[in-house]
Amino acid sequence: AQSVAQPEDQVNVAEGNPLTVKCTYSVSGNPYLFWYVQYPNRGLQFLLKYITGDNLVKGSYGFEAEFNKSQTSFHLKKPSALVSDSALYFCAVRDGSGGSYIPTFGRGTSLIVHP
Amino acid sequence: DAGVTQSPTHLIKTRGQQVTLRCSPKSGHDTVSWYQQALGQGPQFIFQYYEEEERQRGNFPDRFSGHQFPNYSSELNVNALLLGDSALYLCASSLLGREQETQYFGPGTRLLVL
């Protein structure tokens, strides 16, 4: 079985400050990890993924995420938040060991960036 | 480069009715997945189609069925609608193989069942 936990329903940050959106996962095989962003009344937009290689993954719009195997975490980060980053963020995991192609998504974290 | 498109954008149905949602994948993609996103929740996988066959299925009843056409577009059908089927239905496309890992999502169809 696989699961994702996004422990914070909402994250508030001031514009210009660094932001972190947390994600921890559980999977029996190799973790394939993803971050998506969802703006109001829109579908999910791909931000970045970790499949293998460097633990620090850089993605779209200045976002990055760090894969930490020992802590089973994949936190999303950005050095300087913008008001336009305000949206719903989803972490997802799937077992990369083969067989199932079904990703499991977290419940989402609402990021609010204050001017 | 056209992204994933879905139609209609919104739909209102009554309990017991049937609904068909449509999806056109991103250009060059051959695999289509469908998800249900209830209010306040993350997307839940319904099923995935490749080469016109259902490749994998999530934990959804048989009332949920689908189809993929030779041009890779896809339909999601839901029979005997229940109030609990009210949700945003998302279609995602990908390319089978290593790049299959990245799914690109459409804007969704918001279904309201009264």
Interface residues (C-beta under 8 A of the other chain):
Chain A: V4 Y32 F34 Y36 N41 R42 G43 L44 Q45 F46 K49 I51 F90 A92 G96 S100 Y101 I102 P103 T104 F105 G106 R107 G108
Chain B: V4 Q6 G40 Q41 G42 P43 Q44 F45 Q48 R55 Q56 G58 L90 A92 Q100 E101 T102 Q103 Y104 F105 G106 P107 G108 R110
